[in-house]
Amino acid sequence: MEEQYVKQGRFSRGVKQRNEVGIWVLHATAMPSILTEIGFITDRSEEDYMNSQGGQQQIASDLLQAIIKYKTLLDAGHVH
């Protein structure tokens, strides 16, 4: 997901993983899952972007492309 956001010129704050204690909303999932942060409504320019039709379409496209890439890697045996 992060790679797709960066490709479109979005600012990267890095990827954080919790190994010892999982993120509560992802704790009991039986499938691959992530929690992604697409921006902050406290930042006026990010809020405007996320509220715009173009921004929403780009965010949805980024999510879709990341899922397609993950599925391709999974099918090829590159993801466990």
N, CA, C and O atoms as a Maestro MAE file, in Angstrom:
{
 s_m_m2io_version
 :::
 2.0.0
}

f_m_ct {
 s_m_title
 :::
 protein
 m_atom[320] {
  # First column is atom index #
  i_m_mmod_type
  r_m_x_coord
  r_m_y_coord
  r_m_z_coord
  i_m_residue_number
  s_m_chain_name
  s_m_pdb_residue_name
  s_m_pdb_atom_name
  i_m_atomic_number
  :::
  1 25 0.827 -1.180 0.000 1 A "MET " " N  " 7
  2 3 0.000 0.000 0.000 1 A "MET " " CA " 6
  3 2 0.875 1.247 0.000 1 A "MET " " C  " 6
  4 15 0.656 2.179 -0.774 1 A "MET " " O  " 8
  5 25 1.854 1.244 0.871 2 A "GLU " " N  " 7
  6 3 2.731 2.410 0.997 2 A "GLU " " CA " 6
  7 2 3.423 2.722 -0.324 2 A "GLU " " C  " 6
  8 15 3.539 3.883 -0.716 2 A "GLU " " O  " 8
  9 25 3.880 1.679 -1.002 3 A "GLU " " N  " 7
  10 3 4.559 1.858 -2.289 3 A "GLU " " CA " 6
  11 2 3.636 2.544 -3.303 3 A "GLU " " C  " 6
  12 15 4.069 3.426 -4.044 3 A "GLU " " O  " 8
  13 25 2.382 2.139 -3.331 4 A "GLN " " N  " 7
  14 3 1.425 2.753 -4.262 4 A "GLN " " CA " 6
  15 2 1.195 4.221 -3.924 4 A "GLN " " C  " 6
  16 15 1.136 5.061 -4.823 4 A "GLN " " O  " 8
  17 25 1.066 4.535 -2.655 5 A "TYR " " N  " 7
  18 3 0.856 5.924 -2.249 5 A "TYR " " CA " 6
  19 2 2.047 6.793 -2.690 5 A "TYR " " C  " 6
  20 15 1.868 7.890 -3.219 5 A "TYR " " O  " 8
  21 25 3.244 6.285 -2.463 6 A "VAL " " N  " 7
  22 3 4.449 7.041 -2.804 6 A "VAL " " CA " 6
  23 2 4.559 7.239 -4.311 6 A "VAL " " C  " 6
  24 15 4.964 8.309 -4.766 6 A "VAL " " O  " 8
  25 25 4.199 6.216 -5.092 7 A "LYS " " N  " 7
  26 3 4.225 6.334 -6.555 7 A "LYS " " CA " 6
  27 2 3.378 7.503 -7.041 7 A "LYS " " C  " 6
  28 15 3.689 8.111 -8.065 7 A "LYS " " O  " 8
  29 25 2.323 7.818 -6.321 8 A "GLN " " N  " 7
  30 3 1.417 8.893 -6.716 8 A "GLN " " CA " 6
  31 2 1.797 10.238 -6.088 8 A "GLN " " C  " 6
  32 15 1.054 11.213 -6.194 8 A "GLN " " O  " 8
  33 25 2.957 10.278 -5.436 9 A "GLY " " N  " 7
  34 3 3.440 11.538 -4.891 9 A "GLY " " CA " 6
  35 2 2.963 11.862 -3.484 9 A "GLY " " C  " 6
  36 15 3.162 12.978 -3.004 9 A "GLY " " O  " 8
  37 25 2.335 10.895 -2.820 10 A "ARG " " N  " 7
  38 3 1.894 11.120 -1.444 10 A "ARG " " CA " 6
  39 2 3.101 11.007 -0.518 10 A "ARG " " C  " 6
  40 15 4.063 10.302 -0.825 10 A "ARG " " O  " 8
  41 25 3.047 11.693 0.600 11 A "PHE " " N  " 7
  42 3 4.123 11.685 1.586 11 A "PHE " " CA " 6
  43 2 4.114 10.374 2.360 11 A "PHE " " C  " 6
  44 15 3.061 9.918 2.805 11 A "PHE " " O  " 8
  45 25 5.274 9.774 2.521 12 A "SER " " N  " 7
  46 3 5.389 8.530 3.278 12 A "SER " " CA " 6
  47 2 5.848 8.813 4.693 12 A "SER " " C  " 6
  48 15 6.856 9.484 4.911 12 A "SER " " O  " 8
  49 25 5.111 8.305 5.635 13 A "ARG " " N  " 7
  50 3 5.502 8.394 7.049 13 A "ARG " " CA " 6
  51 2 6.097 7.074 7.516 13 A "ARG " " C  " 6
  52 15 6.333 6.872 8.708 13 A "ARG " " O  " 8
  53 25 6.334 6.184 6.570 14 A "GLY " " N  " 7
  54 3 6.930 4.890 6.872 14 A "GLY " " CA " 6
  55 2 5.881 3.848 7.222 14 A "GLY " " C  " 6
  56 15 4.704 4.162 7.398 14 A "GLY " " O  " 8
  57 25 6.322 2.628 7.319 15 A "VAL " " N  " 7
  58 3 5.453 1.500 7.647 15 A "VAL " " CA " 6
  59 2 5.764 1.059 9.059 15 A "VAL " " C  " 6
  60 15 6.925 0.849 9.411 15 A "VAL " " O  " 8
  61 25 4.742 0.922 9.858 16 A "LYS " " N  " 7
  62 3 4.912 0.488 11.246 16 A "LYS " " CA " 6
  63 2 4.252 -0.887 11.397 16 A "LYS " " C  " 6
  64 15 3.167 -1.129 10.869 16 A "LYS " " O  " 8
  65 25 4.913 -1.762 12.111 17 A "GLN " " N  " 7
  66 3 4.348 -3.073 12.391 17 A "GLN " " CA " 6
  67 2 4.407 -3.317 13.883 17 A "GLN " " C  " 6
  68 15 5.385 -2.973 14.548 17 A "GLN " " O  " 8
  69 25 3.358 -3.909 14.394 18 A "ARG " " N  " 7
  70 3 3.345 -4.288 15.808 18 A "ARG " " CA " 6
  71 2 3.493 -5.796 15.878 18 A "ARG " " C  " 6
  72 15 2.601 -6.536 15.463 18 A "ARG " " O  " 8
  73 25 4.610 -6.244 16.397 19 A "ASN " " N  " 7
  74 3 4.877 -7.679 16.437 19 A "ASN " " CA " 6
  75 2 4.420 -8.333 17.740 19 A "ASN " " C  " 6
  76 15 3.809 -9.401 17.716 19 A "ASN " " O  " 8
  77 25 4.709 -7.704 18.862 20 A "GLU " " N  " 7
  78 3 4.346 -8.321 20.138 20 A "GLU " " CA " 6
  79 2 2.845 -8.226 20.394 20 A "GLU " " C  " 6
  80 15 2.211 -9.215 20.759 20 A "GLU " " O  " 8
  81 25 2.284 -7.047 20.203 21 A "VAL " " N  " 7
  82 3 0.866 -6.821 20.454 21 A "VAL " " CA " 6
  83 2 0.250 -6.348 19.147 21 A "VAL " " C  " 6
  84 15 0.626 -5.300 18.621 21 A "VAL " " O  " 8
  85 25 -0.693 -7.117 18.625 22 A "GLY " " N  " 7
  86 3 -1.322 -6.757 17.365 22 A "GLY " " CA " 6
  87 2 -2.248 -5.567 17.493 22 A "GLY " " C  " 6
  88 15 -2.641 -5.186 18.595 22 A "GLY " " O  " 8
  89 25 -2.585 -4.999 16.387 23 A "ILE " " N  " 7
  90 3 -3.562 -3.914 16.350 23 A "ILE " " CA " 6
  91 2 -4.928 -4.534 16.595 23 A "ILE " " C  " 6
  92 15 -5.300 -5.489 15.912 23 A "ILE " " O  " 8
  93 25 -5.670 -4.021 17.538 24 A "TRP " " N  " 7
  94 3 -6.904 -4.648 18.006 24 A "TRP " " CA " 6
  95 2 -7.881 -4.957 16.876 24 A "TRP " " C  " 6
  96 15 -8.425 -6.060 16.843 24 A "TRP " " O  " 8
  97 25 -8.125 -4.039 15.958 25 A "VAL " " N  " 7
  98 3 -9.115 -4.279 14.909 25 A "VAL " " CA " 6
  99 2 -8.669 -5.358 13.932 25 A "VAL " " C  " 6
  100 15 -9.493 -5.874 13.178 25 A "VAL " " O  " 8
  101 25 -7.391 -5.710 13.926 26 A "LEU " " N  " 7
  102 3 -6.881 -6.753 13.036 26 A "LEU " " CA " 6
  103 2 -6.585 -8.050 13.786 26 A "LEU " " C  " 6
  104 15 -6.179 -9.044 13.183 26 A "LEU " " O  " 8
  105 25 -6.787 -8.035 15.081 27 A "HIS " " N  " 7
  106 3 -6.351 -9.132 15.949 27 A "HIS " " CA " 6
  107 2 -6.938 -10.497 15.576 27 A "HIS " " C  " 6
  108 15 -6.196 -11.478 15.521 27 A "HIS " " O  " 8
  109 25 -8.211 -10.587 15.326 28 A "ALA " " N  " 7
  110 3 -8.854 -11.883 15.133 28 A "ALA " " CA " 6
  111 2 -9.187 -12.193 13.672 28 A "ALA " " C  " 6
  112 15 -10.058 -13.020 13.404 28 A "ALA " " O  " 8
  113 25 -8.520 -11.554 12.744 29 A "THR " " N  " 7
  114 3 -8.805 -11.841 11.338 29 A "THR " " CA " 6
  115 2 -8.171 -13.164 10.941 29 A "THR " " C  " 6
  116 15 -7.081 -13.502 11.404 29 A "THR " " O  " 8
  117 25 -8.847 -13.902 10.094 30 A "ALA " " N  " 7
  118 3 -8.351 -15.201 9.637 30 A "ALA " " CA " 6
  119 2 -7.791 -15.096 8.221 30 A "ALA " " C  " 6
  120 15 -7.601 -16.108 7.547 30 A "ALA " " O  " 8
  121 25 -7.534 -13.898 7.782 31 A "MET " " N  " 7
  122 3 -7.029 -13.674 6.427 31 A "MET " " CA " 6
  123 2 -5.990 -12.563 6.482 31 A "MET " " C  " 6
  124 15 -5.897 -11.845 7.478 31 A "MET " " O  " 8
  125 25 -5.208 -12.420 5.418 32 A "PRO " " N  " 7
  126 3 -4.267 -11.287 5.413 32 A "PRO " " CA " 6
  127 2 -5.034 -9.983 5.610 32 A "PRO " " C  " 6
  128 15 -6.095 -9.785 5.018 32 A "PRO " " O  " 8
  129 25 -4.498 -9.105 6.437 33 A "SER " " N  " 7
  130 3 -5.195 -7.854 6.706 33 A "SER " " CA " 6
  131 2 -4.188 -6.754 7.018 33 A "SER " " C  " 6
  132 15 -3.089 -7.009 7.510 33 A "SER " " O  " 8
  133 25 -4.593 -5.538 6.720 34 A "ILE " " N  " 7
  134 3 -3.767 -4.371 7.023 34 A "ILE " " CA " 6
  135 2 -4.677 -3.247 7.482 34 A "ILE " " C  " 6
  136 15 -5.889 -3.268 7.267 34 A "ILE " " O  " 8
  137 25 -4.067 -2.285 8.108 35 A "LEU " " N  " 7
  138 3 -4.738 -1.041 8.452 35 A "LEU " " CA " 6
  139 2 -3.897 0.040 7.796 35 A "LEU " " C  " 6
  140 15 -2.709 0.168 8.092 35 A "LEU " " O  " 8
  141 25 -4.497 0.813 6.913 36 A "THR " " N  " 7
  142 3 -3.726 1.816 6.184 36 A "THR " " CA " 6
  143 2 -4.226 3.214 6.506 36 A "THR " " C  " 6
  144 15 -5.424 3.453 6.654 36 A "THR " " O  " 8
  145 25 -3.290 4.110 6.608 37 A "GLU " " N  " 7
  146 3 -3.603 5.503 6.910 37 A "GLU " " CA " 6
  147 2 -3.459 6.287 5.610 37 A "GLU " " C  " 6
  148 15 -2.367 6.358 5.046 37 A "GLU " " O  " 8
  149 25 -4.535 6.866 5.141 38 A "ILE " " N  " 7
  150 3 -4.484 7.553 3.848 38 A "ILE " " CA " 6
  151 2 -4.234 9.039 3.975 38 A "ILE " " C  " 6
  152 15 -3.961 9.704 2.975 38 A "ILE " " O  " 8
  153 25 -4.320 9.572 5.167 39 A "GLY " " N  " 7
  154 3 -4.069 10.991 5.373 39 A "GLY " " CA " 6
  155 2 -4.637 11.433 6.711 39 A "GLY " " C  " 6
  156 15 -5.168 10.634 7.481 39 A "GLY " " O  " 8
  157 25 -4.510 12.730 6.963 40 A "PHE " " N  " 7
  158 3 -4.964 13.297 8.218 40 A "PHE " " CA " 6
  159 2 -5.931 14.443 7.954 40 A "PHE " " C  " 6
  160 15 -5.605 15.377 7.222 40 A "PHE " " O  " 8
  161 25 -7.106 14.376 8.542 41 A "ILE " " N  " 7
  162 3 -8.068 15.464 8.345 41 A "ILE " " CA " 6
  163 2 -7.649 16.718 9.099 41 A "ILE " " C  " 6
  164 15 -8.223 17.787 8.891 41 A "ILE " " O  " 8
  165 25 -6.655 16.596 9.972 42 A "THR " " N  " 7
  166 3 -6.149 17.778 10.668 42 A "THR " " CA " 6
  167 2 -5.217 18.597 9.774 42 A "THR " " C  " 6
  168 15 -4.875 19.731 10.110 42 A "THR " " O  " 8
  169 25 -4.813 18.039 8.653 43 A "ASP " " N  " 7
  170 3 -3.992 18.748 7.662 43 A "ASP " " CA " 6
  171 2 -4.946 19.188 6.551 43 A "ASP " " C  " 6
  172 15 -5.481 18.356 5.819 43 A "ASP " " O  " 8
  173 25 -5.151 20.475 6.433 44 A "ARG " " N  " 7
  174 3 -6.166 21.025 5.515 44 A "ARG " " CA " 6
  175 2 -5.990 20.536 4.074 44 A "ARG " " C  " 6
  176 15 -6.972 20.203 3.411 44 A "ARG " " O  " 8
  177 25 -4.757 20.491 3.591 45 A "SER " " N  " 7
  178 3 -4.549 20.055 2.208 45 A "SER " " CA " 6
  179 2 -4.869 18.567 2.040 45 A "SER " " C  " 6
  180 15 -5.419 18.168 1.013 45 A "SER " " O  " 8
  181 25 -4.529 17.740 3.043 46 A "GLU " " N  " 7
  182 3 -4.874 16.322 2.975 46 A "GLU " " CA " 6
  183 2 -6.379 16.129 3.079 46 A "GLU " " C  " 6
  184 15 -6.948 15.286 2.386 46 A "GLU " " O  " 8
  185 25 -7.021 16.901 3.936 47 A "GLU " " N  " 7
  186 3 -8.476 16.810 4.063 47 A "GLU " " CA " 6
  187 2 -9.140 17.157 2.733 47 A "GLU " " C  " 6
  188 15 -10.049 16.456 2.290 47 A "GLU " " O  " 8
  189 25 -8.689 18.232 2.100 48 A "ASP " " N  " 7
  190 3 -9.251 18.629 0.806 48 A "ASP " " CA " 6
  191 2 -9.043 17.540 -0.236 48 A "ASP " " C  " 6
  192 15 -9.944 17.241 -1.020 48 A "ASP " " O  " 8
  193 25 -7.853 16.948 -0.244 49 A "TYR " " N  " 7
  194 3 -7.542 15.862 -1.192 49 A "TYR " " CA " 6
  195 2 -8.461 14.660 -0.960 49 A "TYR " " C  " 6
  196 15 -9.033 14.121 -1.907 49 A "TYR " " O  " 8
  197 25 -8.599 14.247 0.294 50 A "MET " " N  " 7
  198 3 -9.429 13.077 0.595 50 A "MET " " CA " 6
  199 2 -10.912 13.332 0.333 50 A "MET " " C  " 6
  200 15 -11.658 12.395 0.046 50 A "MET " " O  " 8
  201 25 -11.342 14.579 0.427 51 A "ASN " " N  " 7
  202 3 -12.739 14.918 0.157 51 A "ASN " " CA " 6
  203 2 -13.027 15.148 -1.315 51 A "ASN " " C  " 6
  204 15 -14.189 15.178 -1.720 51 A "ASN " " O  " 8
  205 25 -11.988 15.312 -2.122 52 A "SER " " N  " 7
  206 3 -12.195 15.576 -3.541 52 A "SER " " CA " 6
  207 2 -12.489 14.280 -4.291 52 A "SER " " C  " 6
  208 15 -12.040 13.204 -3.895 52 A "SER " " O  " 8
  209 25 -13.240 14.395 -5.362 53 A "GLN " " N  " 7
  210 3 -13.552 13.210 -6.167 53 A "GLN " " CA " 6
  211 2 -12.278 12.608 -6.749 53 A "GLN " " C  " 6
  212 15 -12.110 11.389 -6.752 53 A "GLN " " O  " 8
  213 25 -11.380 13.460 -7.240 54 A "GLY " " N  " 7
  214 3 -10.121 12.976 -7.797 54 A "GLY " " CA " 6
  215 2 -9.269 12.265 -6.756 54 A "GLY " " C  " 6
  216 15 -8.681 11.220 -7.034 54 A "GLY " " O  " 8
  217 25 -9.204 12.834 -5.556 55 A "GLY " " N  " 7
  218 3 -8.443 12.214 -4.477 55 A "GLY " " CA " 6
  219 2 -9.014 10.862 -4.089 55 A "GLY " " C  " 6
  220 15 -8.271 9.901 -3.891 55 A "GLY " " O  " 8
  221 25 -10.328 10.789 -3.981 56 A "GLN " " N  " 7
  222 3 -10.968 9.524 -3.621 56 A "GLN " " CA " 6
  223 2 -10.752 8.474 -4.699 56 A "GLN " " C  " 6
  224 15 -10.520 7.304 -4.395 56 A "GLN " " O  " 8
  225 25 -10.826 8.887 -5.947 57 A "GLN " " N  " 7
  226 3 -10.591 7.930 -7.041 57 A "GLN " " CA " 6
  227 2 -9.143 7.454 -7.032 57 A "GLN " " C  " 6
  228 15 -8.878 6.272 -7.249 57 A "GLN " " O  " 8
  229 25 -8.200 8.372 -6.780 58 A "GLN " " N  " 7
  230 3 -6.791 7.989 -6.749 58 A "GLN " " CA " 6
  231 2 -6.507 7.057 -5.581 58 A "GLN " " C  " 6
  232 15 -5.789 6.069 -5.736 58 A "GLN " " O  " 8
  233 25 -7.058 7.361 -4.424 59 A "ILE " " N  " 7
  234 3 -6.861 6.504 -3.248 59 A "ILE " " CA " 6
  235 2 -7.427 5.106 -3.516 59 A "ILE " " C  " 6
  236 15 -6.771 4.108 -3.220 59 A "ILE " " O  " 8
  237 25 -8.627 5.030 -4.069 60 A "ALA " " N  " 7
  238 3 -9.236 3.733 -4.387 60 A "ALA " " CA " 6
  239 2 -8.394 2.978 -5.411 60 A "ALA " " C  " 6
  240 15 -8.216 1.765 -5.296 60 A "ALA " " O  " 8
  241 25 -7.880 3.682 -6.401 61 A "SER " " N  " 7
  242 3 -7.032 3.063 -7.409 61 A "SER " " CA " 6
  243 2 -5.742 2.533 -6.787 61 A "SER " " C  " 6
  244 15 -5.302 1.430 -7.109 61 A "SER " " O  " 8
  245 25 -5.138 3.316 -5.899 62 A "ASP " " N  " 7
  246 3 -3.920 2.876 -5.211 62 A "ASP " " CA " 6
  247 2 -4.168 1.608 -4.406 62 A "ASP " " C  " 6
  248 15 -3.361 0.679 -4.439 62 A "ASP " " O  " 8
  249 25 -5.280 1.567 -3.688 63 A "LEU " " N  " 7
  250 3 -5.629 0.384 -2.897 63 A "LEU " " CA " 6
  251 2 -5.807 -0.833 -3.802 63 A "LEU " " C  " 6
  252 15 -5.290 -1.913 -3.515 63 A "LEU " " O  " 8
  253 25 -6.540 -0.647 -4.893 64 A "LEU " " N  " 7
  254 3 -6.778 -1.746 -5.834 64 A "LEU " " CA " 6
  255 2 -5.465 -2.249 -6.420 64 A "LEU " " C  " 6
  256 15 -5.237 -3.458 -6.466 64 A "LEU " " O  " 8
  257 25 -4.600 -1.347 -6.867 65 A "GLN " " N  " 7
  258 3 -3.325 -1.760 -7.461 65 A "GLN " " CA " 6
  259 2 -2.455 -2.514 -6.455 65 A "GLN " " C  " 6
  260 15 -1.789 -3.483 -6.820 65 A "GLN " " O  " 8
  261 25 -2.456 -2.084 -5.211 66 A "ALA " " N  " 7
  262 3 -1.677 -2.767 -4.176 66 A "ALA " " CA " 6
  263 2 -2.225 -4.173 -3.922 66 A "ALA " " C  " 6
  264 15 -1.453 -5.111 -3.721 66 A "ALA " " O  " 8
  265 25 -3.537 -4.321 -3.931 67 A "ILE " " N  " 7
  266 3 -4.153 -5.643 -3.720 67 A "ILE " " CA " 6
  267 2 -3.847 -6.556 -4.902 67 A "ILE " " C  " 6
  268 15 -3.540 -7.733 -4.709 67 A "ILE " " O  " 8
  269 25 -3.927 -6.035 -6.107 68 A "ILE " " N  " 7
  270 3 -3.605 -6.823 -7.303 68 A "ILE " " CA " 6
  271 2 -2.153 -7.286 -7.252 68 A "ILE " " C  " 6
  272 15 -1.860 -8.443 -7.551 68 A "ILE " " O  " 8
  273 25 -1.242 -6.390 -6.874 69 A "LYS " " N  " 7
  274 3 0.170 -6.763 -6.782 69 A "LYS " " CA " 6
  275 2 0.371 -7.839 -5.721 69 A "LYS " " C  " 6
  276 15 1.107 -8.799 -5.947 69 A "LYS " " O  " 8
  277 25 -0.275 -7.689 -4.567 70 A "TYR " " N  " 7
  278 3 -0.164 -8.690 -3.501 70 A "TYR " " CA " 6
  279 2 -0.661 -10.049 -3.996 70 A "TYR " " C  " 6
  280 15 -0.007 -11.068 -3.771 70 A "TYR " " O  " 8
  281 25 -1.810 -10.068 -4.667 71 A "LYS " " N  " 7
  282 3 -2.384 -11.325 -5.175 71 A "LYS " " CA " 6
  283 2 -1.453 -11.971 -6.198 71 A "LYS " " C  " 6
  284 15 -1.282 -13.190 -6.198 71 A "LYS " " O  " 8
  285 25 -0.854 -11.165 -7.064 72 A "THR " " N  " 7
  286 3 0.086 -11.689 -8.058 72 A "THR " " CA " 6
  287 2 1.287 -12.327 -7.370 72 A "THR " " C  " 6
  288 15 1.707 -13.425 -7.737 72 A "THR " " O  " 8
  289 25 1.839 -11.638 -6.374 73 A "LEU " " N  " 7
  290 3 2.970 -12.188 -5.620 73 A "LEU " " CA " 6
  291 2 2.583 -13.443 -4.855 73 A "LEU " " C  " 6
  292 15 3.364 -14.391 -4.781 73 A "LEU " " O  " 8
  293 25 1.397 -13.455 -4.292 74 A "LEU " " N  " 7
  294 3 0.903 -14.613 -3.563 74 A "LEU " " CA " 6
  295 2 0.763 -15.810 -4.489 74 A "LEU " " C  " 6
  296 15 1.201 -16.911 -4.155 74 A "LEU " " O  " 8
  297 25 0.157 -15.602 -5.645 75 A "ASP " " N  " 7
  298 3 -0.023 -16.683 -6.615 75 A "ASP " " CA " 6
  299 2 1.309 -17.229 -7.123 75 A "ASP " " C  " 6
  300 15 1.409 -18.410 -7.456 75 A "ASP " " O  " 8
  301 25 2.330 -16.375 -7.184 76 A "ALA " " N  " 7
  302 3 3.646 -16.785 -7.650 76 A "ALA " " CA " 6
  303 2 4.484 -17.427 -6.535 76 A "ALA " " C  " 6
  304 15 5.602 -17.883 -6.773 76 A "ALA " " O  " 8
  305 25 3.930 -17.456 -5.320 77 A "GLY " " N  " 7
  306 3 4.629 -18.080 -4.195 77 A "GLY " " CA " 6
  307 2 5.659 -17.191 -3.537 77 A "GLY " " C  " 6
  308 15 6.522 -17.685 -2.811 77 A "GLY " " O  " 8
  309 25 5.592 -15.885 -3.774 78 A "HIS " " N  " 7
  310 3 6.563 -14.961 -3.192 78 A "HIS " " CA " 6
  311 2 6.102 -14.372 -1.864 78 A "HIS " " C  " 6
  312 15 6.850 -13.612 -1.248 78 A "HIS " " O  " 8
  313 25 4.899 -14.697 -1.406 79 A "VAL " " N  " 7
  314 3 4.365 -14.207 -0.136 79 A "VAL " " CA " 6
  315 2 3.898 -15.416 0.656 79 A "VAL " " C  " 6
  316 15 3.263 -16.320 0.112 79 A "VAL " " O  " 8
  317 25 4.217 -15.427 1.943 80 A "HIS " " N  " 7
  318 3 3.825 -16.565 2.795 80 A "HIS " " CA " 6
  319 2 2.686 -16.181 3.686 80 A "HIS " " C  " 6
  320 15 2.216 -17.002 4.474 80 A "HIS " " O  " 8
  :::
 }
 m_bond[319] {
  # First column is bond index #
  i_m_from
  i_m_to
  i_m_order
  :::
  1 1 2 1
  2 2 3 1
  3 3 4 2
  4 3 5 1
  5 5 6 1
  6 6 7 1
  7 7 8 2
  8 7 9 1
  9 9 10 1
  10 10 11 1
  11 11 12 2
  12 11 13 1
  13 13 14 1
  14 14 15 1
  15 15 16 2
  16 15 17 1
  17 17 18 1
  18 18 19 1
  19 19 20 2
  20 19 21 1
  21 21 22 1
  22 22 23 1
  23 23 24 2
  24 23 25 1
  25 25 26 1
  26 26 27 1
  27 27 28 2
  28 27 29 1
  29 29 30 1
  30 30 31 1
  31 31 32 2
  32 31 33 1
  33 33 34 1
  34 34 35 1
  35 35 36 2
  36 35 37 1
  37 37 38 1
  38 38 39 1
  39 39 40 2
  40 39 41 1
  41 41 42 1
  42 42 43 1
  43 43 44 2
  44 43 45 1
  45 45 46 1
  46 46 47 1
  47 47 48 2
  48 47 49 1
  49 49 50 1
  50 50 51 1
  51 51 52 2
  52 51 53 1
  53 53 54 1
  54 54 55 1
  55 55 56 2
  56 55 57 1
  57 57 58 1
  58 58 59 1
  59 59 60 2
  60 59 61 1
  61 61 62 1
  62 62 63 1
  63 63 64 2
  64 63 65 1
  65 65 66 1
  66 66 67 1
  67 67 68 2
  68 67 69 1
  69 69 70 1
  70 70 71 1
  71 71 72 2
  72 71 73 1
  73 73 74 1
  74 74 75 1
  75 75 76 2
  76 75 77 1
  77 77 78 1
  78 78 79 1
  79 79 80 2
  80 79 81 1
  81 81 82 1
  82 82 83 1
  83 83 84 2
  84 83 85 1
  85 85 86 1
  86 86 87 1
  87 87 88 2
  88 87 89 1
  89 89 90 1
  90 90 91 1
  91 91 92 2
  92 91 93 1
  93 93 94 1
  94 94 95 1
  95 95 96 2
  96 95 97 1
  97 97 98 1
  98 98 99 1
  99 99 100 2
  100 99 101 1
  101 101 102 1
  102 102 103 1
  103 103 104 2
  104 103 105 1
  105 105 106 1
  106 106 107 1
  107 107 108 2
  108 107 109 1
  109 109 110 1
  110 110 111 1
  111 111 112 2
  112 111 113 1
  113 113 114 1
  114 114 115 1
  115 115 116 2
  116 115 117 1
  117 117 118 1
  118 118 119 1
  119 119 120 2
  120 119 121 1
  121 121 122 1
  122 122 123 1
  123 123 124 2
  124 123 125 1
  125 125 126 1
  126 126 127 1
  127 127 128 2
  128 127 129 1
  129 129 130 1
  130 130 131 1
  131 131 132 2
  132 131 133 1
  133 133 134 1
  134 134 135 1
  135 135 136 2
  136 135 137 1
  137 137 138 1
  138 138 139 1
  139 139 140 2
  140 139 141 1
  141 141 142 1
  142 142 143 1
  143 143 144 2
  144 143 145 1
  145 145 146 1
  146 146 147 1
  147 147 148 2
  148 147 149 1
  149 149 150 1
  150 150 151 1
  151 151 152 2
  152 151 153 1
  153 153 154 1
  154 154 155 1
  155 155 156 2
  156 155 157 1
  157 157 158 1
  158 158 159 1
  159 159 160 2
  160 159 161 1
  161 161 162 1
  162 162 163 1
  163 163 164 2
  164 163 165 1
  165 165 166 1
  166 166 167 1
  167 167 168 2
  168 167 169 1
  169 169 170 1
  170 170 171 1
  171 171 172 2
  172 171 173 1
  173 173 174 1
  174 174 175 1
  175 175 176 2
  176 175 177 1
  177 177 178 1
  178 178 179 1
  179 179 180 2
  180 179 181 1
  181 181 182 1
  182 182 183 1
  183 183 184 2
  184 183 185 1
  185 185 186 1
  186 186 187 1
  187 187 188 2
  188 187 189 1
  189 189 190 1
  190 190 191 1
  191 191 192 2
  192 191 193 1
  193 193 194 1
  194 194 195 1
  195 195 196 2
  196 195 197 1
  197 197 198 1
  198 198 199 1
  199 199 200 2
  200 199 201 1
  201 201 202 1
  202 202 203 1
  203 203 204 2
  204 203 205 1
  205 205 206 1
  206 206 207 1
  207 207 208 2
  208 207 209 1
  209 209 210 1
  210 210 211 1
  211 211 212 2
  212 211 213 1
  213 213 214 1
  214 214 215 1
  215 215 216 2
  216 215 217 1
  217 217 218 1
  218 218 219 1
  219 219 220 2
  220 219 221 1
  221 221 222 1
  222 222 223 1
  223 223 224 2
  224 223 225 1
  225 225 226 1
  226 226 227 1
  227 227 228 2
  228 227 229 1
  229 229 230 1
  230 230 231 1
  231 231 232 2
  232 231 233 1
  233 233 234 1
  234 234 235 1
  235 235 236 2
  236 235 237 1
  237 237 238 1
  238 238 239 1
  239 239 240 2
  240 239 241 1
  241 241 242 1
  242 242 243 1
  243 243 244 2
  244 243 245 1
  245 245 246 1
  246 246 247 1
  247 247 248 2
  248 247 249 1
  249 249 250 1
  250 250 251 1
  251 251 252 2
  252 251 253 1
  253 253 254 1
  254 254 255 1
  255 255 256 2
  256 255 257 1
  257 257 258 1
  258 258 259 1
  259 259 260 2
  260 259 261 1
  261 261 262 1
  262 262 263 1
  263 263 264 2
  264 263 265 1
  265 265 266 1
  266 266 267 1
  267 267 268 2
  268 267 269 1
  269 269 270 1
  270 270 271 1
  271 271 272 2
  272 271 273 1
  273 273 274 1
  274 274 275 1
  275 275 276 2
  276 275 277 1
  277 277 278 1
  278 278 279 1
  279 279 280 2
  280 279 281 1
  281 281 282 1
  282 282 283 1
  283 283 284 2
  284 283 285 1
  285 285 286 1
  286 286 287 1
  287 287 288 2
  288 287 289 1
  289 289 290 1
  290 290 291 1
  291 291 292 2
  292 291 293 1
  293 293 294 1
  294 294 295 1
  295 295 296 2
  296 295 297 1
  297 297 298 1
  298 298 299 1
  299 299 300 2
  300 299 301 1
  301 301 302 1
  302 302 303 1
  303 303 304 2
  304 303 305 1
  305 305 306 1
  306 306 307 1
  307 307 308 2
  308 307 309 1
  309 309 310 1
  310 310 311 1
  311 311 312 2
  312 311 313 1
  313 313 314 1
  314 314 315 1
  315 315 316 2
  316 315 317 1
  317 317 318 1
  318 318 319 1
  319 319 320 2
  :::
 }
}
